[in-house]
Amino acid sequence: MRKALALAALLLLAGCRTAQTDPHAVVFLIESSPANLDPRVGADAQSQRIDGLLFDGLVARDARFQFTPALAERWEEPDPLTLVFHLRSGVRFHDGRAMTARDVVWTLESMRNGTVITPKTAAYASVDTVEARDERTVVLHLKRPDNFLLTNLSTGAMGIVPEGSGREFWRHPVGTGPFRFVSQQIDQDVEIERNPLSWAVVPKLERVRFAVVPDAITEALELEKGSGDVAVNSLPMDALPVLAGQPNLKVEDGPGTEIQYLAFNTSDSLLNNILVRQAIACAIDRQMIIQTLLRGHARLALSLLPTSHWAWTDDVARYNYDPGRAGRLLDEAGYRRGRNGVRFHLTMKTSNAEDARLLGAVLQQQLAGVGIAVDLRSYEFATFYSDITRGAFQMYSMRWIGGNEQPDIFSYVFSTKNFSPRGANRGHYSNTRLDALLDDAEASNDEAKRRSDYIEAQQILARELPAINLWYMDTVVVHNRRLTHLVPNPSGSYTFLETAELAH
């Protein structure tokens, strides 16, 4: 409450000033720089969201998670081990080069053969060979059936790059998307502009500047002054009523698929104990955090998948807020309170974003109530993310954005074969039964059998808790009223920029 009052006072003072704005450019406020704008490499939220504007996959996904044409105007599966993609004609990269089948082959092979080092390599493990049958036909021969390959060939998950693109491609990325790259200054901004050669929609916006503003109050002030035009899911929830009262701003929100989770390093001597992880789950009052820290703009989560997904289930173990149960689990695990009331210490790493630090502080307080002393360590995002991908952590919290809309997320995050950096199993969790279920689901064409596999997989993960699914975030967009025709995406992506307009 004090923060909201302080923010209101600052906004009142700031209201006396008027910022100079470029009538042809949108200033999009983001909390951190994208880690890598090479779509073959970047797996963090900002990289994937901005890459989704610069690059296209072979296919796309609609609002119901169904596949639609993108760079491939059609595709066929003559047998379970063959995929044939027929590319659109007339598609050009931002630099004017024609996009052909050779570019598709290069993109996929460079991720598989080490030309670029990427955690996405494991997503293409089922691919045996890739060939350009002619300028507009790409054939993928598989080692085994792979129901998720289309997901990993879709816009957002990857993007087609020009033949010959190497490890330095991120410095000046060139794609086929509706916007093209202009410049990037690490920890300052990324600038993109309308791509007049776009094969699909040609945006109405001329330019977009993604300005890095790690401090949430500063971000709110930039929006109020008019020096910032839009922010998505990056402002403290207690700031929203204040911002909604500003005459130049509009706040829009709705249910989202973005999920907040708390992950553990299961190779750690403390956190490799299932009872400890279950106790931590019981010690967290998620509903209280949603009502206070998030002002009700979230829904409790039982699975990584959205609740509307065909493979989602709520038939899983639950860990409601119960400090008494948490204490009993910790006692059973052999960690009794010492004279000072502390059972043991854990370190939680966070980025220096305001919402990340606040969540860390709340979890620190709640875990202290059951005798777990949490030491918080906050870093600028690039350092934080590097530590996470290297497995240099005990505990951290982040969000899955978009990737959790398909069930291959379970393999990517929890399969033994996907230990980072090959995949996103950063906590090195391993369960042979889970591996077998996920492999079976990946190869099966029987949707009922696949659903059965995924239900059991979700039950294992809910019982063993290599990570705790905390809540689904609402998609909250705060924007200047000069930015019109804005339709927020449930996944929190930036695709609304493709159709948004600036009122003059």
Sequence and secondary structure as in RCSB ss.txt:
>XXXX:A:sequence
MRKALALAALLLLAGCRTAQTDPHAVVFLIESSPANLDPRVGADAQSQRIDGLLFDGLVARDARFQFTPALAERW
EEPDPLTLVFHLRSGVRFHDGRAMTARDVVWTLESMRNGTVITPKTAAYASVDTVEARDERTVVLHLKRPDNFLL
TNLSTGAMGIVPEGSGREFWRHPVGTGPFRFVSQQIDQDVEIERNPLSWAVVPKLERVRFAVVPDAITEALELEK
GSGDVAVNSLPMDALPVLAGQPNLKVEDGPGTEIQYLAFNTSDSLLNNILVRQAIACAIDRQMIIQTLLRGHARL
ALSLLPTSHWAWTDDVARYNYDPGRAGRLLDEAGYRRGRNGVRFHLTMKTSNAEDARLLGAVLQQQLAGVGIAVD
LRSYEFATFYSDITRGAFQMYSMRWIGGNEQPDIFSYVFSTKNFSPRGANRGHYSNTRLDALLDDAEASNDEAKR
RSDYIEAQQILARELPAINLWYMDTVVVHNRRLTHLVPNPSGSYTFLETAELAH
>XXXX:A:secstr
 HHHHHHHHHHHHHTT      TTEEEEEESS  S   TTT  SHHHHHHHHHH   SEEE TTS EEESSEEEE
EEEETTEEEEEE SS B TTS B  HHHHHHHHHHHHSSSS  GGGGGGTTEEEEEEEETTEEEEEESS  TTHH
HHTBBTTB    TT  TTGGGS   SSSEEEEEEETTTEEEEEE TT SS   S SEEEEEE   HHHHHHHHHH
TS  EEES S GGGHHHHHTSTTEEEEEE    EEEEEE TTSTTTT HHHHHHHHHH  HHHHHHHTSTT EEE
 SSSS TTSTT    S    S HHHHHHHHHHTT    TTS  EEEEEEEESSHHHHHHHHHHHHHHHTTTEEEE
EEEE HHHHHHHHHHT  SEEEEEE SGGGSTTHHHHHH GGGBTTTSSBTT    HHHHHHHHHHHH   HHHH
HHHHHHHHHHHHHH SEEEEEEE EEEEEETTEES    TT  SGGGGT EE  
